[in-house]
């Protein structure tokens, strides 16, 4: 039976009592009155030392006896068909152990880099020689790598502004006609590659019909199922498939699938009858594993004299690559409760590698356009853009965040009162300005089907294990599990050993959509709570006290003056450890808030001589429900700010239209932020007791990445007086904008 309890939910001065339905058998829910000792502290990463010293072993580091090394033959043709593939000569070359086809004769070739065949050999040099010996013939077709050249793309003028007429809409047309301020503008973003530190790939090893795969992945269980099905489809007898991913060097949304490289690795290992490693190089990573797609967005809208939004008319176009989907964008809808609105979107394919999810898929593009549009409306009306946001934003959490951030960032004193001119006291060469933007995401997690679980073991020697088959892509899942287990058992974090990334352990979700922490934190707490009940039984019997009086805190177990330290209590367990399987129950429907909120502020310094933009300060305030590990949460937000800075100012895929080949597929010419680019950054985490689960934890991976590019673009607008509507904001665009402003 379910039970109803009253919890104190909310934050700060916005606390309220709510009745929440708690599933039968779940751990008691935490709320604002719960005293937490470890949760919310500055706990270090439990695997930080292993990573810093190089002891952490990633898929790249796996070495097995007799292991073969593999490479993929890729198409040099952007569009066409594979006519013939001849590899008898390559198969006979020294060291070559296996060759598998990845395309049949007559199959379509979809982009430069499309997978054609794979080779395994004793060394990479031998595999590379064998690739060179394969003869592949192609039927070449005319290609197009620019999605805005697609026949269904909108018509644009010389400035890039969409000039296709707007279809009539009675409410919007009426609002536009009677508004104090109207605006119509077109915005554009370029492709951003994922640029993870560890590239895609894996190591595969067969033992009879059982397959073990070490994989750099965001989805251990998804990859396990995918590879099992792929191997069966190839005609192999497949027994157990185990995927291992103890350490993963990032993914950002690109590693949900095993990919053709994963399939090729497993097939080669079967054909070679030996372990095979196949890891992509940096150029392949940039060009063949998907990306955050580019987008073109047009927006017209209207605002009243007091800053209230009256109309919002949106149309967007996403460049998807050959797959033809995944280019959708999301704009900041939370400002539009009282506005007439309409939106439409169209995906436009091109002969390039596919769109893939990337940290808040579609949101940074749409928020860049929407938030800059707000600043342009505010400028036309002569209003403070922050006040325009506060006028239209009904979210109580972010309402508090806007005020806190504005005061801490010194918003009013930092704004350029005369955009395009130096701030008082600055050299005439430099233009300074500030901007802000909102952040929003869901991130409440789910129980999964079947429900995700965690195993908790308490051993006789006083050590505790927490185990999940889900992966830690570098965001800190191990630390989250350790902190929550330690909190529930009242012990130090260093007493907990965490194991993740092994599909023989209980299932967990893929690392996407900010779902892992909110999906697994209630399960790990439930597991520790169940294990605690078993240990409490033993302690109660030993001390002769009622079980319900036994508490766990500060390394002690017992009641009143009758206490055992935790290690002594564990000696009562015996040779077989206490083991409990926790589960994730459904979210409570009467929770305080759906999703998470945040906002970011940025300051830039623009060199009017060279057009170079430098971000000098950034501030983020972010809600993630219960803050479990403060430094870890702050690190997530800092990383999102840095990634957003790269998107706003630097990152852009450059393709040769004639060949379809990427021209900057390395870190020499594909610019990501480095140490010299780092601004002063500050993160303030806001804990909100939301009552969704027994912990109230929410995700923090996506939301902060939504706001950063928009805040930086708005800061450039305030500094220069020019709305630069095409990301990245490179020096040539800045100089052209300043010249146009001077000319006008």
Order of alpha helices (4+ residues) and beta strands (2+ residues): beta-beta-alpha-beta-beta-alpha-beta-beta-beta-alpha-beta-alpha-beta-beta-beta-alpha-beta-alpha-beta-alpha-beta-beta-beta-alpha-alpha-alpha-alpha-beta-beta-beta-alpha-beta-alpha-beta-beta-beta-alpha-beta-beta-beta-alpha-beta-alpha-alpha
